[in-house]
Amino acid sequence: MKLASDGRILQVAAHDSALDVLRRSGLAVPSSCEAGLFGSYDCGYVAGAVIHRDSLLSAAARKQPFAPCISSGCGRIVVDL
């Protein structure tokens, strides 16, 4: 996962969420997913294919937001925090 803001590349292992990796990298990413409030924080993605692992977003809604707690990239994605 590449950050559009500063060009950093962060590795997201299969057992990690993008949210976990962003937080471990020192970024203050707000989220209420842990409390069951899905969709409290979505970031955009600029490039790449995103795999949405949810049952709430419609096909149209999946075109822009990236939910770092459950979405992942297929290969490298560029996210806009």
KOLKETOR-346984 format. One record per atom (N, C-alpha, C): residue in three letters; chain; x, y, z. Coordinates in Angstrom, 2 decimals, padded with zeros to 5 digits. Each point is the difference from the previous one (the first is absolute). Layout:
residu->Ala	chaine->A	X->X	Y->Y	Z->Z
...
***
This chain:
residu->Met	chaine->A	X->000.85	Y->-001.15	Z->000.00
residu->Met	chaine->A	X->-000.85	Y->001.15	Z->000.00
residu->Met	chaine->A	X->000.91	Y->001.23	Z->000.00
residu->Lys	chaine->A	X->-000.28	Y->000.90	Z->-000.93
residu->Lys	chaine->A	X->000.78	Y->001.23	Z->-000.10
residu->Lys	chaine->A	X->-000.85	Y->001.17	Z->000.48
residu->Leu	chaine->A	X->000.60	Y->000.90	Z->000.76
residu->Leu	chaine->A	X->-000.70	Y->001.19	Z->000.47
residu->Leu	chaine->A	X->000.20	Y->001.13	Z->-001.01
residu->Ala	chaine->A	X->-001.09	Y->000.52	Z->-000.51
residu->Ala	chaine->A	X->000.08	Y->001.07	Z->-000.98
residu->Ala	chaine->A	X->000.63	Y->001.25	Z->000.58
residu->Ser	chaine->A	X->-000.20	Y->000.24	Z->001.28
residu->Ser	chaine->A	X->000.47	Y->001.23	Z->000.62
residu->Ser	chaine->A	X->001.51	Y->000.14	Z->000.06
residu->Asp	chaine->A	X->000.70	Y->-001.11	Z->000.28
residu->Asp	chaine->A	X->001.45	Y->000.12	Z->000.14
residu->Asp	chaine->A	X->000.79	Y->-001.08	Z->-000.76
residu->Gly	chaine->A	X->-000.70	Y->-000.86	Z->-000.72
residu->Gly	chaine->A	X->000.68	Y->-001.01	Z->-000.81
residu->Gly	chaine->A	X->000.49	Y->-001.22	Z->000.75
residu->Arg	chaine->A	X->-000.23	Y->-000.04	Z->001.32
residu->Arg	chaine->A	X->000.44	Y->-001.18	Z->000.77
residu->Arg	chaine->A	X->-000.71	Y->-001.25	Z->-000.50
residu->Ile	chaine->A	X->000.72	Y->-001.09	Z->000.03
residu->Ile	chaine->A	X->-000.57	Y->-001.30	Z->-000.35
residu->Ile	chaine->A	X->-000.05	Y->-000.84	Z->001.27
residu->Leu	chaine->A	X->-001.18	Y->-000.48	Z->000.33
residu->Leu	chaine->A	X->-000.21	Y->-000.81	Z->001.19
residu->Leu	chaine->A	X->-000.41	Y->-001.40	Z->-000.42
residu->Gln	chaine->A	X->000.63	Y->-000.99	Z->000.59
residu->Gln	chaine->A	X->-000.32	Y->-001.39	Z->-000.30
residu->Gln	chaine->A	X->-001.15	Y->-000.47	Z->000.89
residu->Val	chaine->A	X->-001.01	Y->-000.55	Z->-000.61
residu->Val	chaine->A	X->-001.15	Y->-000.53	Z->000.74
residu->Val	chaine->A	X->000.00	Y->-001.52	Z->-000.18
residu->Ala	chaine->A	X->000.32	Y->-000.71	Z->001.07
residu->Ala	chaine->A	X->000.01	Y->-001.46	Z->-000.05
residu->Ala	chaine->A	X->-001.43	Y->-000.53	Z->-000.06
residu->Ala	chaine->A	X->-000.13	Y->-001.24	Z->-000.41
residu->Ala	chaine->A	X->-001.34	Y->-000.60	Z->-000.15
residu->Ala	chaine->A	X->-000.77	Y->-000.01	Z->001.31
residu->His	chaine->A	X->000.68	Y->-000.10	Z->001.12
residu->His	chaine->A	X->-000.69	Y->-000.09	Z->001.30
residu->His	chaine->A	X->-000.24	Y->001.38	Z->000.63
residu->Asp	chaine->A	X->000.46	Y->001.06	Z->-000.64
residu->Asp	chaine->A	X->-000.17	Y->001.36	Z->000.51
residu->Asp	chaine->A	X->-001.11	Y->000.73	Z->-000.76
residu->Ser	chaine->A	X->-000.57	Y->001.00	Z->000.64
residu->Ser	chaine->A	X->-000.89	Y->000.91	Z->-000.72
residu->Ser	chaine->A	X->000.81	Y->001.23	Z->-000.37
residu->Ala	chaine->A	X->-000.45	Y->000.71	Z->-001.02
residu->Ala	chaine->A	X->000.68	Y->001.24	Z->-000.36
residu->Ala	chaine->A	X->-000.06	Y->000.98	Z->001.16
residu->Leu	chaine->A	X->-001.09	Y->-000.01	Z->000.74
residu->Leu	chaine->A	X->-000.14	Y->000.88	Z->001.16
residu->Leu	chaine->A	X->001.10	Y->-000.27	Z->001.02
residu->Asp	chaine->A	X->000.25	Y->-001.27	Z->000.30
residu->Asp	chaine->A	X->001.06	Y->-000.35	Z->000.95
residu->Asp	chaine->A	X->001.36	Y->000.50	Z->-000.48
residu->Val	chaine->A	X->000.29	Y->-000.19	Z->-001.27
residu->Val	chaine->A	X->001.29	Y->000.41	Z->-000.56
residu->Val	chaine->A	X->000.14	Y->001.52	Z->000.03
residu->Leu	chaine->A	X->-001.05	Y->000.71	Z->-000.35
residu->Leu	chaine->A	X->000.04	Y->001.47	Z->000.05
residu->Leu	chaine->A	X->000.28	Y->000.49	Z->001.41
residu->Arg	chaine->A	X->-000.68	Y->-000.58	Z->000.98
residu->Arg	chaine->A	X->000.21	Y->000.41	Z->001.40
residu->Arg	chaine->A	X->001.40	Y->-000.35	Z->000.49
residu->Arg	chaine->A	X->000.51	Y->-001.19	Z->-000.35
residu->Arg	chaine->A	X->001.35	Y->-000.37	Z->000.42
residu->Arg	chaine->A	X->001.06	Y->000.89	Z->-000.64
residu->Ser	chaine->A	X->-000.35	Y->000.61	Z->-001.12
residu->Ser	chaine->A	X->000.92	Y->000.91	Z->-000.68
residu->Ser	chaine->A	X->-000.03	Y->001.39	Z->000.59
residu->Gly	chaine->A	X->-000.79	Y->000.19	Z->001.06
residu->Gly	chaine->A	X->-000.04	Y->001.27	Z->000.68
residu->Gly	chaine->A	X->-001.06	Y->000.96	Z->-000.48
residu->Leu	chaine->A	X->-000.87	Y->-000.45	Z->-000.87
residu->Leu	chaine->A	X->-001.06	Y->000.87	Z->-000.49
residu->Leu	chaine->A	X->-001.22	Y->-000.10	Z->000.91
residu->Ala	chaine->A	X->-000.54	Y->001.12	Z->000.37
residu->Ala	chaine->A	X->-001.19	Y->000.05	Z->000.85
residu->Ala	chaine->A	X->-001.23	Y->-000.14	Z->-000.89
residu->Val	chaine->A	X->-000.42	Y->-001.24	Z->-000.19
residu->Val	chaine->A	X->-001.15	Y->-000.27	Z->-000.86
residu->Val	chaine->A	X->-001.20	Y->-000.29	Z->000.89
residu->Pro	chaine->A	X->-001.02	Y->000.85	Z->-000.05
residu->Pro	chaine->A	X->-001.17	Y->-000.23	Z->000.84
residu->Pro	chaine->A	X->-000.83	Y->-001.17	Z->-000.53
residu->Ser	chaine->A	X->-000.60	Y->-000.75	Z->000.89
residu->Ser	chaine->A	X->-000.86	Y->-001.10	Z->-000.40
residu->Ser	chaine->A	X->-000.84	Y->-000.44	Z->001.18
residu->Ser	chaine->A	X->-001.23	Y->-000.35	Z->-000.30
residu->Ser	chaine->A	X->-000.88	Y->-000.57	Z->001.02
residu->Ser	chaine->A	X->-000.41	Y->-001.42	Z->-000.37
residu->Cys	chaine->A	X->000.70	Y->-000.58	Z->-000.96
residu->Cys	chaine->A	X->-000.33	Y->-001.36	Z->-000.44
residu->Cys	chaine->A	X->000.10	Y->-000.99	Z->001.15
residu->Glu	chaine->A	X->000.98	Y->000.22	Z->000.86
residu->Glu	chaine->A	X->000.18	Y->-000.91	Z->001.13
residu->Glu	chaine->A	X->-001.21	Y->-000.02	Z->000.92
residu->Ala	chaine->A	X->-000.77	Y->001.09	Z->-000.02
residu->Ala	chaine->A	X->-001.21	Y->000.10	Z->000.82
residu->Ala	chaine->A	X->-001.25	Y->-000.37	Z->-000.79
residu->Gly	chaine->A	X->000.19	Y->-000.47	Z->-001.23
residu->Gly	chaine->A	X->-001.14	Y->-000.43	Z->-000.80
residu->Gly	chaine->A	X->-000.61	Y->001.09	Z->-000.86
residu->Leu	chaine->A	X->000.65	Y->001.14	Z->-000.11
residu->Leu	chaine->A	X->-000.54	Y->001.11	Z->-000.79
residu->Leu	chaine->A	X->000.74	Y->000.08	Z->-001.33
residu->Phe	chaine->A	X->-000.36	Y->-000.88	Z->-000.92
residu->Phe	chaine->A	X->000.66	Y->-000.05	Z->-001.30
residu->Phe	chaine->A	X->-000.29	Y->001.27	Z->-000.78
residu->Gly	chaine->A	X->001.00	Y->000.48	Z->-000.72
residu->Gly	chaine->A	X->-000.16	Y->001.16	Z->-000.85
residu->Gly	chaine->A	X->000.27	Y->001.31	Z->000.69
residu->Ser	chaine->A	X->000.50	Y->-000.05	Z->001.23
residu->Ser	chaine->A	X->000.28	Y->001.25	Z->000.71
residu->Ser	chaine->A	X->001.22	Y->000.69	Z->-000.58
residu->Tyr	chaine->A	X->000.87	Y->-000.74	Z->-000.68
residu->Tyr	chaine->A	X->001.15	Y->000.61	Z->-000.66
residu->Tyr	chaine->A	X->000.26	Y->-000.72	Z->-001.31
residu->Asp	chaine->A	X->-000.11	Y->000.71	Z->-001.08
residu->Asp	chaine->A	X->000.36	Y->-000.51	Z->-001.31
residu->Asp	chaine->A	X->001.01	Y->000.96	Z->-000.59
residu->Cys	chaine->A	X->001.00	Y->-000.53	Z->-000.66
residu->Cys	chaine->A	X->000.92	Y->000.87	Z->-000.71
residu->Cys	chaine->A	X->-000.15	Y->-000.30	Z->-001.48
residu->Gly	chaine->A	X->000.51	Y->000.88	Z->-000.81
residu->Gly	chaine->A	X->-000.09	Y->-000.23	Z->-001.43
residu->Gly	chaine->A	X->001.16	Y->-000.83	Z->-000.49
residu->Tyr	chaine->A	X->-000.16	Y->-000.52	Z->-001.17
residu->Tyr	chaine->A	X->001.14	Y->-000.65	Z->-000.64
residu->Tyr	chaine->A	X->000.14	Y->000.58	Z->-001.39
residu->Val	chaine->A	X->001.25	Y->000.17	Z->-000.39
residu->Val	chaine->A	X->000.34	Y->000.70	Z->-001.23
residu->Val	chaine->A	X->000.23	Y->-000.99	Z->-001.14
residu->Ala	chaine->A	X->000.59	Y->-001.15	Z->000.32
residu->Ala	chaine->A	X->000.34	Y->-000.97	Z->-001.04
residu->Ala	chaine->A	X->000.01	Y->-001.40	Z->000.58
residu->Gly	chaine->A	X->-000.19	Y->-000.96	Z->-000.88
residu->Gly	chaine->A	X->000.07	Y->-001.40	Z->000.41
residu->Gly	chaine->A	X->-001.39	Y->-000.61	Z->000.14
residu->Ala	chaine->A	X->000.01	Y->-001.30	Z->000.20
residu->Ala	chaine->A	X->-001.25	Y->-000.75	Z->000.15
residu->Ala	chaine->A	X->-000.22	Y->-000.29	Z->001.48
residu->Val	chaine->A	X->-001.17	Y->000.36	Z->000.49
residu->Val	chaine->A	X->-000.34	Y->-000.20	Z->001.41
residu->Val	chaine->A	X->-000.96	Y->-001.15	Z->000.14
residu->Ile	chaine->A	X->000.25	Y->-000.83	Z->001.01
residu->Ile	chaine->A	X->-000.90	Y->-001.09	Z->000.35
residu->Ile	chaine->A	X->-000.78	Y->000.45	Z->001.22
residu->His	chaine->A	X->-001.30	Y->000.18	Z->-000.19
residu->His	chaine->A	X->-000.87	Y->000.42	Z->001.11
residu->His	chaine->A	X->-000.56	Y->-001.25	Z->000.67
residu->Arg	chaine->A	X->000.25	Y->-000.14	Z->001.28
residu->Arg	chaine->A	X->-000.46	Y->-001.18	Z->000.74
residu->Arg	chaine->A	X->-001.13	Y->000.42	Z->000.94
residu->Asp	chaine->A	X->-001.07	Y->000.47	Z->-000.59
residu->Asp	chaine->A	X->-001.13	Y->000.42	Z->000.80
residu->Asp	chaine->A	X->-001.28	Y->-000.44	Z->-000.69
residu->Ser	chaine->A	X->-001.09	Y->000.13	Z->000.68
residu->Ser	chaine->A	X->-001.29	Y->-000.32	Z->-000.60
residu->Ser	chaine->A	X->-000.93	Y->001.21	Z->000.04
residu->Leu	chaine->A	X->000.56	Y->001.18	Z->000.29
residu->Leu	chaine->A	X->-000.82	Y->001.20	Z->000.13
residu->Leu	chaine->A	X->000.05	Y->000.91	Z->-001.22
residu->Leu	chaine->A	X->001.16	Y->000.14	Z->-000.62
residu->Leu	chaine->A	X->000.14	Y->000.94	Z->-001.10
residu->Leu	chaine->A	X->-000.60	Y->-000.56	Z->-001.29
residu->Ser	chaine->A	X->-000.70	Y->000.87	Z->-000.73
residu->Ser	chaine->A	X->-000.51	Y->-000.38	Z->-001.31
residu->Ser	chaine->A	X->001.15	Y->000.02	Z->-001.00
residu->Ala	chaine->A	X->-000.24	Y->-000.54	Z->-001.19
residu->Ala	chaine->A	X->001.03	Y->000.00	Z->-001.04
residu->Ala	chaine->A	X->000.42	Y->001.43	Z->-000.34
residu->Ala	chaine->A	X->-000.95	Y->000.91	Z->-000.05
residu->Ala	chaine->A	X->000.32	Y->001.40	Z->-000.31
residu->Ala	chaine->A	X->000.82	Y->000.63	Z->001.13
residu->Ala	chaine->A	X->-000.33	Y->-000.31	Z->001.24
residu->Ala	chaine->A	X->000.71	Y->000.57	Z->001.15
residu->Ala	chaine->A	X->001.42	Y->-000.53	Z->000.12
residu->Arg	chaine->A	X->000.28	Y->-001.14	Z->-000.59
residu->Arg	chaine->A	X->001.34	Y->-000.59	Z->000.09
residu->Arg	chaine->A	X->001.00	Y->000.60	Z->-000.96
residu->Lys	chaine->A	X->-000.43	Y->000.94	Z->-000.82
residu->Lys	chaine->A	X->000.90	Y->000.58	Z->-001.00
residu->Lys	chaine->A	X->001.01	Y->000.97	Z->000.59
residu->Gln	chaine->A	X->-000.29	Y->000.62	Z->001.12
residu->Gln	chaine->A	X->000.94	Y->000.97	Z->000.53
residu->Gln	chaine->A	X->000.50	Y->-000.29	Z->001.41
residu->Pro	chaine->A	X->-000.82	Y->-000.25	Z->001.00
residu->Pro	chaine->A	X->000.57	Y->-000.10	Z->001.35
residu->Pro	chaine->A	X->000.82	Y->-001.27	Z->000.19
residu->Phe	chaine->A	X->000.96	Y->000.14	Z->000.88
residu->Phe	chaine->A	X->000.83	Y->-001.14	Z->000.41
residu->Phe	chaine->A	X->-000.14	Y->-000.07	Z->001.51
residu->Ala	chaine->A	X->-000.60	Y->-001.06	Z->000.50
residu->Ala	chaine->A	X->-000.18	Y->-000.18	Z->001.44
residu->Ala	chaine->A	X->001.19	Y->-000.81	Z->000.51
residu->Pro	chaine->A	X->000.99	Y->000.67	Z->000.62
residu->Pro	chaine->A	X->001.24	Y->-000.68	Z->000.35
residu->Pro	chaine->A	X->-000.15	Y->-001.10	Z->001.04
residu->Cys	chaine->A	X->-001.13	Y->-000.06	Z->000.68
residu->Cys	chaine->A	X->-000.18	Y->-001.05	Z->000.99
residu->Cys	chaine->A	X->-000.32	Y->-001.35	Z->-000.66
residu->Ile	chaine->A	X->-000.62	Y->000.03	Z->-001.19
residu->Ile	chaine->A	X->-000.38	Y->-001.27	Z->-000.64
residu->Ile	chaine->A	X->000.39	Y->-000.12	Z->-001.46
residu->Ser	chaine->A	X->000.28	Y->001.11	Z->-000.68
residu->Ser	chaine->A	X->000.36	Y->-000.06	Z->-001.41
residu->Ser	chaine->A	X->001.50	Y->-000.27	Z->-000.14
residu->Ser	chaine->A	X->000.36	Y->-000.56	Z->-001.11
residu->Ser	chaine->A	X->001.43	Y->-000.22	Z->-000.27
residu->Ser	chaine->A	X->000.24	Y->000.22	Z->-001.48
residu->Gly	chaine->A	X->001.25	Y->000.01	Z->-000.37
residu->Gly	chaine->A	X->000.34	Y->000.20	Z->-001.39
residu->Gly	chaine->A	X->000.34	Y->-001.32	Z->-000.68
residu->Cys	chaine->A	X->-000.25	Y->-000.03	Z->-001.26
residu->Cys	chaine->A	X->000.41	Y->-001.12	Z->-000.83
residu->Cys	chaine->A	X->001.28	Y->000.48	Z->-000.70
residu->Gly	chaine->A	X->001.13	Y->-000.34	Z->000.57
residu->Gly	chaine->A	X->001.25	Y->000.59	Z->-000.45
residu->Gly	chaine->A	X->000.18	Y->001.34	Z->000.71
residu->Arg	chaine->A	X->000.67	Y->000.92	Z->-000.62
residu->Arg	chaine->A	X->000.26	Y->001.30	Z->000.64
residu->Arg	chaine->A	X->-001.14	Y->000.96	Z->-000.29
residu->Ile	chaine->A	X->-000.45	Y->000.68	Z->001.04
residu->Ile	chaine->A	X->-000.98	Y->001.07	Z->-000.14
residu->Ile	chaine->A	X->000.60	Y->001.29	Z->000.54
residu->Val	chaine->A	X->-000.53	Y->001.11	Z->-000.45
residu->Val	chaine->A	X->000.42	Y->001.31	Z->000.50
residu->Val	chaine->A	X->-001.20	Y->000.59	Z->000.73
residu->Val	chaine->A	X->000.18	Y->000.30	Z->001.28
residu->Val	chaine->A	X->-001.11	Y->000.54	Z->000.79
residu->Val	chaine->A	X->000.25	Y->001.47	Z->000.32
residu->Asp	chaine->A	X->-001.11	Y->000.72	Z->000.12
residu->Asp	chaine->A	X->000.03	Y->001.42	Z->000.31
residu->Asp	chaine->A	X->-000.65	Y->000.19	Z->001.35
residu->Leu	chaine->A	X->000.83	Y->000.22	Z->001.02
residu->Leu	chaine->A	X->-000.54	Y->000.16	Z->001.34
residu->Leu	chaine->A	X->-000.53	Y->001.40	Z->000.17
***
